[in-house]
């Protein structure tokens, strides 16, 4: 095992008990180690006793009679598929390991070993050795950098490093040599070993570049020091490059460290998502009415089951609310602060597995389970984004690139040998060093890790190369191009057909209705109504039969029971109203309510200002309209302009009407618009663009759009 240096760290141990799969990530309590501690109680096998699956609250115990064990490790540093065979062969040579299977795409290594000869701690200790490499390398590189870059700037510093011990040997050179010797052949030993094995197997990777570049710098510096000592004509310090060699090895070690930390963080995020699923779920039996309850393991849920969700419970699967009312916290799923991701759910609303239920009770029908659920897709996105496969770039092209760099470096080094010009030596080393640093792919891992924690999901590493081919970007308007913070700029009350609807009653009714909506428009109307009525409408209304309709027009349909109190003195009894709130298609076309021409004129004038219009009808009579403004984000124009400068077309997609869309689009500098679209229509538009020559990217910010992203290429 001591020869295996390509496996860098152990992050996750996957335990498989039947159909149950969980990720264990327990940190060491020791302050001197940041490694993860595995457990050997994974999936042991024995010919003498059968294995019993442990209960939920029991501690897993394995008899000492068991001789074989299976451990699944996650290899974080795995860049080349060509080293898979070498790793498997080397691991199998270890006394106690019987079989090894490594999946390059996921980085998972399944190791069968005999516990009489080997334990999981032994494997983990060897795998975690790399973490110390960076710190050791940095410790011995700092003195070299101080001697070569800092001390020469001061006279007292020069006097120290130029102190000559004997002819041709200076203090600064000796300290640099001793420090670099440890880095070059101590920390850097792994690169020499890996390079030897790769060349033996016919593989060429960045390890070869690192070895050649650092060796040239180190041995040239040694040659210069020896020449200075034995050359009687030499009176000045020789040209040394120990700093180049040590710094390169330290940078590569740092890259490995950051890369693996980023991947570990992503896997911890996945672990957190996996922990969102409760172990058991209560399902209801229906026969026209509820006839009983049953508690089952969550993994046994099926599509069509009706689950009972209690206050504070984590929703076990994706579903649709069939009864009840509550608020759901979606912060873990959407990667946003908790205060921004609490939405109210009612009959007909979709809920996502892994979200936390609030103070209400509701029943939901399961619509997606297992790999089809949104939580599973998010986990898959995060895992795919960490795959190190270079499938877009063929392996032979990578080898040709390495060989080309080496050839060019050798040519420049040969020129230095014959011309003795220092410029060619510097170029030779630089040519070999720069590709080494550019091949450290920490940017992808760090970016995908941070993105996942902020609700940005990347469908694998291929998405980055596919992203370079984007020809069109489609922006959702509300909350993306605009701030998503609506203000009620204007309203018109036209109650000629229903005189009893005063401004107070009007805002009492619509405020109560919109308080049940999670849409920014609904929140704006509810807040304005509450502020106008000074909170008095909270206990005066009862909303029932609430329906949010998006098929033909967008709007809300419900019944409101208004209880009249002293502040509405002209009413003595309660009265029920049928309230409709929505766009013109919802009010005029779907419910066939006549809208006065004066209202249509006001609507058009407000839309020319870029405002969103909401129409209100009560008891099948048009009552009034609301005009809401939403400011454009400060960076919108700059972003759109930058995309156009890059030759990428920009389009806007929204549920707003044509005039409002055109006004906002012109303010943003966007020429192509798609308006009056529901969430499903937006997905269909994106899919239709993908069928053309356009490679489209859709920028959105609402979880309802996520249902259509599973099949997206980016």
C-alpha positions in Angstrom: 0.0 0.0 0.0 2.9 2.4 0.6 3.4 2.6 -3.1 -0.1 3.8 -3.8 0.0 7.6 -4.0 -2.7 8.3 -6.5 -5.4 7.7 -4.0 -5.5 10.9 -2.0 -8.2 10.8 0.7 -11.1 9.0 2.0 -14.3 11.1 2.3 -17.3 8.9 2.3 -18.1 5.3 3.3 -21.2 4.1 1.6 -23.1 1.5 3.6 -25.5 -0.8 1.7 -28.1 -2.7 3.7 -30.6 -4.1 1.3 -32.0 -1.3 -0.6 -30.9 1.3 1.9 -27.9 3.5 1.0 -26.5 6.1 3.3 -23.3 8.2 3.5 -21.3 8.2 6.7 -18.9 11.1 7.2 -17.6 11.3 10.7 -14.7 13.7 11.4 -11.8 12.8 13.6 -11.8 14.4 17.0 -8.1 14.8 16.9 -6.9 18.3 16.3 -4.0 17.1 14.3 -5.9 15.3 11.7 -8.6 16.4 9.3 -9.2 12.9 7.9 -12.5 11.0 7.9 -12.6 7.9 10.1 -14.1 4.9 8.3 -15.8 2.0 10.0 -15.3 -1.6 9.1 -18.9 -2.5 9.8 -20.0 -2.2 6.2 -21.0 -5.4 4.5 -19.2 -8.2 6.0 -19.6 -11.8 4.7 -19.1 -15.1 6.3 -19.8 -18.7 5.5 -20.8 -19.7 9.0 -23.4 -17.1 10.0 -25.9 -15.1 8.0 -26.0 -11.4 8.2 -28.9 -9.7 10.0 -29.8 -6.2 9.0 -29.5 -4.0 12.1 -32.5 -2.1 13.5 -32.6 1.7 13.3 -31.6 2.3 16.9 -29.1 -0.5 17.3 -25.4 -0.3 17.1 -24.0 -2.3 14.3 -21.9 -5.2 15.6 -19.9 -7.7 13.6 -18.7 -10.9 15.1 -15.0 -11.7 15.1 -15.8 -14.8 13.2 -16.3 -12.8 10.1 -13.1 -12.8 8.0 -14.0 -10.7 5.0 -15.3 -7.2 4.7 -16.2 -4.8 1.9 -15.4 -1.1 2.1 -16.3 1.4 -0.5 -14.0 4.4 -0.7 -14.3 7.6 -2.6 -11.0 8.5 -4.4 -10.8 12.3 -4.8 -7.6 12.6 -6.8 -8.3 10.6 -10.0 -7.6 12.4 -13.2 -6.6 9.7 -15.7 -8.6 6.6 -16.6 -5.3 5.0 -17.6 -4.2 4.7 -14.0 -7.2 2.6 -13.0 -5.6 -0.7 -13.9 -2.4 0.3 -12.1 -4.2 1.2 -8.9 -6.2 -2.0 -8.9 -3.1 -4.1 -9.4 -1.1 -2.3 -6.8 -3.9 -2.5 -4.2 -4.4 -6.2 -4.9 -0.7 -6.7 -4.0 -1.3 -5.6 -0.5 -1.5 -8.4 2.0 -5.1 -8.8 3.0 -6.8 -7.2 0.0 -8.5 -9.8 -2.2 -10.3 -7.8 -4.9 -10.5 -4.1 -6.0 -13.0 -2.5 -8.4 -12.6 1.2 -9.2 -15.2 3.2 -11.1 -13.4 6.2 -12.8 -16.6 8.2 -13.4 -17.7 8.3 -9.8 -14.3 7.7 -8.1 -15.7 4.9 -6.0 -13.4 2.0 -5.1 -14.9 -1.2 -3.8 -12.3 -3.1 -1.8 -12.7 -6.7 -0.6 -10.2 -7.5 2.2 -9.5 -10.0 4.9 -9.7 -8.5 8.3 -7.2 -10.9 9.7 -4.4 -9.1 7.8 -5.8 -5.6 7.2 -8.2 -3.1 8.7 -9.9 -0.1 7.4 -7.8 2.2 9.5 -4.7 0.8 7.8 -6.1 1.7 4.4 -7.3 5.1 5.5 -3.9 6.0 7.1 -2.1 5.4 3.8 -4.7 7.2 1.7 -4.6 10.3 4.0 -0.8 10.8 3.8 -1.1 13.3 1.0 -2.7 15.9 3.3 0.6 16.5 5.1 2.5 17.0 1.8 1.4 20.5 1.3 2.3 21.7 4.8 5.7 20.0 4.7 6.4 21.4 1.3 5.3 24.9 2.3 7.5 24.8 5.4 10.6 24.2 3.4 9.7 26.4 0.5 9.2 29.6 2.5 12.9 29.9 3.5 13.9 29.5 -0.2 11.5 32.2 -1.3 12.7 34.5 1.5 16.3 34.0 0.5 15.6 34.5 -3.2 13.0 37.3 -3.2 12.9 39.2 0.1 16.4 39.3 1.6 18.0 40.7 -1.6 15.9 43.8 -1.2 17.8 44.8 2.0 21.5 45.5 2.5 21.6 43.5 5.7 19.8 40.7 3.9 22.3 40.7 1.1 25.2 40.6 3.6 23.7 37.4 5.1 23.0 35.4 2.0 26.3 36.5 0.4 28.3 35.3 3.4 30.9 33.0 1.8 31.6 29.9 3.9 34.5 28.9 1.7 35.3 29.6 -1.9 32.2 29.4 -4.1 29.8 28.3 -1.3 27.5 30.9 0.1 25.1 30.7 3.0 22.0 31.5 1.0 22.8 28.9 -1.6 23.5 26.2 1.0 20.2 26.9 2.9 18.3 26.9 -0.4 19.9 23.6 -1.4 19.1 21.8 1.8 15.5 23.0 1.9 14.9 22.2 -1.8 16.5 18.8 -1.3 13.8 17.8 1.2 11.0 19.2 -1.1 12.4 17.7 -4.3 13.0 14.1 -3.1 10.9 14.0 0.1 7.6 15.6 -0.9 8.3 15.2 -4.6 9.1 11.5 -4.4 5.5 10.7 -5.2 5.8 12.4 -8.6 8.9 10.4 -9.5 7.3 7.1 -8.5 4.1 8.0 -10.3 6.0 9.1 -13.4 8.0 5.8 -13.5 4.9 3.7 -13.3 3.0 5.8 -15.9 5.9 5.6 -18.4 6.2 1.9 -17.8 2.5 1.6 -18.7 2.8 3.9 -21.7 1.0 6.9 -20.1 2.0 10.5 -20.1 0.5 12.9 -17.6 1.3 16.2 -15.9 3.4 14.2 -13.4 6.0 13.8 -16.2 6.1 17.5 -16.8 6.5 18.2 -13.1 9.4 15.7 -12.8 11.2 17.1 -15.8 10.7 20.8 -14.9 11.7 20.5 -11.3 14.6 18.1 -12.1 16.1 20.5 -14.6 15.8 23.4 -12.1 17.2 21.4 -9.2 20.1 19.7 -11.0 21.1 22.8 -12.9 21.3 24.7 -9.6 23.4 21.9 -8.1 25.7 22.1 -11.2 26.0 25.8 -10.8 27.0 25.5 -7.1 29.6 22.8 -7.8 31.0 24.8 -10.7 31.3 27.9 -8.4 33.1 25.9 -5.8 35.7 24.4 -8.1 36.1 27.3 -10.5 38.9 29.5 -9.2 37.8 32.4 -11.5 34.4 32.6 -9.9 33.9 35.4 -7.5 30.1 35.9 -7.4 27.1 33.8 -6.4 26.1 31.2 -9.0 22.8 31.2 -10.8 20.5 28.9 -8.9 16.8 28.0 -9.4 15.9 26.1 -6.2 13.0 28.4 -5.7 11.5 27.4 -9.0 11.6 23.7 -8.2 10.3 24.0 -4.6 7.6 26.5 -5.6 6.2 24.3 -8.3 6.0 21.2 -6.1 4.3 23.3 -3.4 1.8 24.8 -5.9 0.9 21.4 -7.2 0.5 20.1 -3.6 -1.7 23.1 -2.8 -3.8 22.4 -5.9 -4.3 18.9 -4.9 -5.3 20.0 -1.4 -7.8 22.7 -2.5 -9.2 20.3 -5.2 -9.9 17.6 -2.7 -11.2 20.0 0.0 -13.7 21.3 -2.6 -14.8 17.9 -3.5 -15.1 16.9 0.1 -17.3 19.9 0.7 -19.5 18.9 -2.2 -19.8 15.4 -0.9 -20.7 16.8 2.6 -23.4 18.8 0.9 -24.7 15.6 -0.7 -24.5 13.9 2.7 -26.6 16.8 4.2 -29.2 16.3 1.4 -29.3 12.6 2.0 -30.0 13.2 5.7 -33.1 15.3 4.7 -35.1 12.1 4.1 -36.9 10.8 7.2 -36.5 7.1 8.1 -40.2 6.4 8.3 -43.4 7.9 6.9 -47.1 7.7 7.8 -49.3 6.7 4.9 -53.1 6.8 4.9 -55.5 4.2 3.6 -58.4 5.5 1.6 -61.8 3.9 0.8 -63.8 7.0 0.0 -62.5 8.3 3.3 -59.6 7.7 5.6 -59.8 4.2 7.0 -56.5 3.8 8.7 -52.8 4.8 9.1 -49.6 2.8 8.7 -46.0 3.7 9.4 -43.6 2.4 6.8 -39.9 2.9 5.9 -39.6 5.9 3.6 -37.7 3.9 1.0 -40.9 1.8 0.6 -43.0 4.8 -0.6 -44.6 4.3 -4.0 -46.1 6.7 -6.5 -49.8 7.2 -5.6 -49.4 6.7 -1.8 -51.0 9.3 0.4 -48.7 10.5 3.1 -49.6 12.4 6.3 -47.3 15.4 7.0 -47.2 16.7 10.6 -45.8 20.0 11.8 -42.0 20.1 11.8 -41.7 17.0 9.7 -39.4 16.6 6.7 -41.4 15.9 3.6 -40.4 12.4 2.6 -40.9 12.6 -1.2 -42.1 14.8 -4.0 -45.8 15.1 -4.0 -49.0 17.2 -4.5 -51.0 18.5 -1.6 -54.6 17.0 -1.6 -55.8 18.6 1.7 -54.6 20.9 4.4 -52.7 24.1 4.6 -49.2 24.8 5.9 -45.9 26.7 5.2 -42.9 24.8 3.8 -39.2 25.8 4.3 -37.3 25.1 1.0 -34.0 26.7 2.0 -31.9 23.5 2.0 -33.1 22.6 -1.5 -32.9 26.0 -3.1 -29.7 27.1 -1.4 -31.1 30.4 -0.2 -31.6 32.0 3.3 -34.5 30.4 5.2 -36.5 33.7 5.3 -36.6 33.8 1.6 -37.7 30.3 0.9 -40.8 29.8 3.1 -43.9 29.4 1.1 -47.5 28.5 1.9 -48.9 25.3 0.4 -52.5 24.3 0.0 -54.5 21.9 -2.1 -53.1 21.4 -5.5 -49.6 22.8 -4.7 -46.4 20.8 -5.4 -44.0 20.0 -2.5 -40.4 18.8 -2.7 -39.0 16.0 -0.7 -36.4 17.1 1.8 -38.2 20.4 2.6 -39.3 21.1 6.2 -43.0 21.5 7.0 -44.1 24.4 9.2 -46.8 24.6 11.8 -49.6 23.1 9.7 -50.9 19.6 8.8 -51.5 18.4 5.3 -51.9 15.2 3.3 -50.0 14.8 0.1 -50.1 12.3 -2.8 -46.6 11.0 -3.7 -45.8 11.7 -7.4 -42.0 11.0 -7.6 -39.8 8.7 -5.6 -36.3 7.3 -5.8 -34.1 8.6 -8.6 -37.0 10.5 -10.1 -37.3 12.9 -7.2 -36.0 16.4 -7.3 -33.7 15.7 -4.3 -32.1 12.8 -6.1 -31.6 14.9 -9.2 -29.9 17.6 -7.1 -27.6 15.0 -5.6 -26.9 13.6 -9.0 -26.1 17.1 -10.4 -23.6 17.7 -7.5 -21.9 14.3 -7.9 -21.8 14.7 -11.7 -20.2 18.1 -11.4 -17.3 16.5 -9.5 -16.6 13.8 -12.0 -13.0 14.1 -13.2 -13.6 12.5 -16.6 -12.1 14.4 -19.5 -14.4 12.8 -22.0 -14.8 15.9 -24.2 -11.0 15.8 -24.8 -9.8 12.4 -26.2 -7.1 10.7 -24.2 -4.7 10.6 -27.2 -5.0 14.4 -27.6 -4.0 14.8 -24.0 -1.0 12.6 -24.5 0.0 14.5 -27.6 -0.2 17.7 -25.7 2.1 16.4 -23.0 4.6 15.0 -25.5 4.5 18.3 -27.5 5.3 20.3 -24.4 8.2 18.0 -23.5 9.6 18.1 -27.0 9.5 21.9 -27.0 11.2 22.1 -23.6 13.9 19.7 -24.7 14.6 21.8 -27.9 15.0 25.0 -25.8 17.2 23.2 -23.3 19.4 21.9 -26.2 19.7 25.5 -27.4 21.0 26.5 -24.0 23.5 23.7 -23.9 25.0 24.9 -27.2 24.6 28.7 -26.9 25.0 29.0 -23.1 22.3 31.7 -23.2 20.4 31.9 -19.9 17.3 32.9 -21.8 16.8 29.5 -23.4 17.2 27.7 -20.0 14.5 30.0 -18.5 12.2 29.4 -21.4 12.7 25.7 -21.3 11.7 25.5 -17.6 8.8 27.9 -18.1 7.4 25.9 -21.0 7.3 22.8 -18.8 6.0 24.6 -15.7 3.0 26.6 -17.1 1.1 23.5 -18.3 1.5 21.9 -14.9 -0.3 24.7 -13.2 -3.0 25.0 -15.9 -3.8 21.3 -15.5 -4.8 21.8 -11.9 -8.6 21.8 -12.2 -9.5 23.3 -8.9 -11.6 26.0 -10.5 -14.3 23.5 -11.7 -14.5 21.8 -8.3 -14.5 25.0 -6.2 -17.1 26.6 -8.6 -19.4 23.7 -8.6 -19.1 23.3 -4.8 -20.0 27.0 -4.1 -22.7 26.9 -6.8 -24.4 23.8 -5.3 -24.6 25.6 -1.9 -26.2 28.6 -3.5 -28.8 26.8 -5.6 -26.7 26.7 -8.8 -26.6 23.1 -10.2 -24.1 22.1 -12.9 -24.9 18.9 -14.9 -21.4 17.5 -14.9 -18.0 18.8 -16.1 -19.2 18.5 -19.7 -21.5 21.4 -19.0 -18.5 23.7 -18.9 -17.3 22.8 -22.4 -20.9 22.7 -23.6 -21.3 26.2 -22.2 -18.8 27.6 -24.6 -21.2 26.7 -27.5 -24.1 28.7 -26.1 -25.7 30.8 -28.8 -28.7 32.2 -26.8 -29.4 33.0 -23.2 -33.1 33.1 -22.1 -33.7 35.2 -18.9 -36.8 34.9 -16.7 -38.0 38.4 -16.1 -39.2 38.6 -12.5 -36.5 38.2 -10.0 -33.7 37.7 -12.6 -33.7 40.8 -14.9 -35.8 42.6 -12.3 -35.4 42.7 -8.6 -38.5 40.7 -7.9 -39.6 43.3 -5.3 -43.0 44.7 -6.5 -44.4 48.0 -5.3 -48.1 49.0 -5.8 -47.7 52.1 -7.9 -51.3 52.7 -8.9 -54.8 51.3 -8.5 -58.2 52.0 -9.9 -61.5 51.1 -8.2 -64.5 50.9 -10.7 -67.4 49.8 -8.5 -70.3 51.2 -10.5 -71.7 47.7 -10.8 -71.2 46.9 -7.1 -71.4 50.0 -5.0 -70.9 48.2 -1.7 -67.3 47.5 -2.6 -65.5 50.4 -0.9 -61.7 50.7 -1.0 -61.6 49.3 2.5 -63.6 46.2 1.6 -61.7 45.9 -1.8 -58.3 45.7 -0.1 -59.6 43.6 2.8 -60.8 41.0 0.2 -57.8 40.9 -2.1 -55.3 41.2 0.8 -56.7 38.1 2.5 -56.6 36.2 -0.8 -53.1 37.2 -1.8 -51.8 36.5 1.7 -52.1 32.8 0.7 -49.9 33.2 -2.3 -46.1 32.8 -2.3 -45.7 34.8 -5.6 -43.9 38.2 -5.3 -47.0 39.9 -6.8 -49.2 38.3 -4.2 -46.9 39.3 -1.4 -46.8 42.8 -2.6 -50.6 43.1 -2.7 -51.0 41.5 0.7 -48.4 43.8 2.3 -49.9 46.9 0.8 -53.4 45.9 2.0 -52.2 45.1 5.5 -50.4 48.5 5.7 -53.4 50.4 4.3 -55.8 48.7 6.8 -53.3 48.8 9.6 -53.6 45.0 10.1 -57.3 45.0 10.8 -58.1 42.6 8.0 -56.3 39.6 9.6 -59.2 38.3 11.6 -62.1 39.6 9.4 -62.1 37.2 6.5 -62.2 33.5 5.8 -60.9 32.2 2.4 -62.1 28.9 1.0 -62.0 27.0 -2.2 -58.7 28.6 -3.1 -57.5 27.7 -6.6 -54.4 28.9 -8.4 -55.0 28.5 -12.1 -52.3 28.6 -14.8 -53.7 26.7 -17.8 -55.7 29.4 -19.5 -54.5 32.7 -18.1 -53.0 33.1 -14.7 -55.0 33.9 -11.6 -56.6 33.0 -8.3 -60.2 31.9 -7.8 -61.7 31.6 -4.4 -64.6 32.3 -2.0 -64.2 34.9 0.8 -66.5 35.2 3.8 -66.3 38.8 5.1 -67.2 39.3 8.8 -68.2 42.9 9.4 -67.1 44.7 12.5 -67.2 48.2 13.9 -64.7 49.6 11.5 -67.2 48.6 8.7 -70.2 50.1 10.4 -72.5 50.0 7.4 -72.6 46.1 7.5 -74.2 44.2 10.3 -73.8 40.6 9.0 -71.3 38.4 7.3 -71.3 38.1 3.5 -69.7 35.8 1.0 -67.9 37.0 -2.1 -66.6 35.2 -5.2 -63.2 36.8 -5.9 -61.2 36.5 -9.1 -57.7 38.0 -9.3 -55.4 37.6 -12.4 -54.4 38.8 -15.8 -56.8 39.7 -18.6 -56.9 36.2 -20.1 -58.0 34.8 -16.7 -60.6 37.5 -16.1 -61.9 38.2 -19.6 -61.4 35.0 -21.6 -61.6 32.3 -19.1 -64.4 33.7 -16.9 -66.0 35.9 -19.6 -66.2 39.0 -17.5 -66.6 42.3 -19.4 -63.9 44.9 -18.8 -64.8 48.5 -19.4 -62.9 50.4 -22.2 -61.8 53.0 -19.6 -60.1 50.2 -17.7 -58.4 48.8 -20.8 -57.1 52.3 -21.6 -55.6 52.7 -18.1 -54.2 49.2 -18.4 -52.4 50.0 -21.7 -51.0 53.3 -20.3 -49.6 51.5 -17.2 -48.1 48.7 -19.3 -46.3 51.3 -21.4 -44.5 52.3 -18.2 -43.3 48.7 -17.8 -45.7 47.8 -15.0 -47.5 44.6 -14.3 -51.3 44.8 -14.3 -53.5 42.7 -12.0 -57.3 42.7 -12.6 -59.9 42.0 -9.9 -63.5 40.8 -10.3 -65.9 40.2 -7.5 -69.2 38.3 -7.9 -68.6 38.1 -11.6 -68.3 41.9 -11.9 -65.2 43.8 -12.8 -64.2 45.9 -9.9 -60.7 47.4 -10.5 -57.1 46.9 -11.4 -53.7 47.2 -9.7 -50.5 48.4 -11.3 -47.3 47.1 -9.8 -43.7 48.2 -10.6 -40.6 46.1 -10.4 -37.2 47.8 -10.8 -34.6 46.4 -13.1 -31.5 45.0 -11.5 -28.5 47.4 -11.7 -26.3 44.8 -13.4 -28.9 43.7 -16.0 -27.9 46.2 -18.7 -24.3 45.4 -18.3 -24.9 41.7 -18.4 -27.0 41.8 -21.5 -24.5 44.1 -23.2 -21.6 41.8 -22.4 -23.5 38.8 -23.8 -24.3 40.6 -27.0 -20.7 41.7 -27.3 -19.7 38.0 -27.1 -22.1 37.3 -30.0 -24.7 35.6 -27.8 -28.3 36.3 -28.4 -30.5 37.3 -25.5 -34.2 36.7 -25.0 -36.7 37.3 -22.2 -39.4 35.0 -21.1 -42.2 36.0 -18.8 -45.9 35.6 -17.8 -46.5 39.3 -18.3 -48.4 40.7 -21.2 -47.0 42.1 -24.4 -46.7 45.8 -23.7 -45.2 45.3 -20.3 -42.7 42.8 -21.7 -41.7 45.1 -24.6 -41.1 48.0 -22.2 -39.0 46.0 -19.8 -37.1 44.4 -22.7 -36.3 47.7 -24.3 -35.0 49.0 -21.0 -32.7 46.0 -20.7 -31.6 46.1 -24.3 -33.3 42.8 -25.2 -34.9 42.3 -28.7 -36.4 38.8 -28.5 -39.3 38.3 -26.0 -41.7 35.5 -25.1 -44.7 36.7 -23.1 -47.9 35.4 -21.4 -46.3 32.0 -20.7 -47.0 29.7 -17.8 -44.2 27.6 -16.2 -44.9 24.7 -18.5 -44.9 27.0 -21.5 -41.5 28.4 -20.6 -40.1 24.9 -20.5 -41.7 24.1 -23.9 -40.1 27.2 -25.4 -36.7 26.2 -24.1 -37.1 22.7 -25.5 -38.1 24.0 -28.9 -35.0 26.2 -29.0 -32.9 23.2 -28.2 -34.3 21.4 -31.2 -33.0 24.1 -33.5 -29.3 25.0 -34.0 -29.4 27.2 -30.9 -27.8 25.9 -27.7 -29.9 27.8 -25.2 -29.3 28.5 -21.5 -32.2 29.4 -19.3 -31.6 31.6 -16.3 -34.4 31.3 -13.7 -34.8 31.6 -10.0 -37.9 29.6 -9.1 -38.1 26.1 -7.9 -41.2 25.4 -10.0 -39.0 25.6 -13.1 -36.8 22.8 -11.8 -39.2 20.1 -12.9 -38.2 20.7 -16.5 -34.4 20.8 -16.0 -33.6 17.2 -15.6 -33.3 16.7 -19.3 -31.4 19.9 -20.0 -27.9 19.5 -21.3 -26.4 22.2 -19.0 
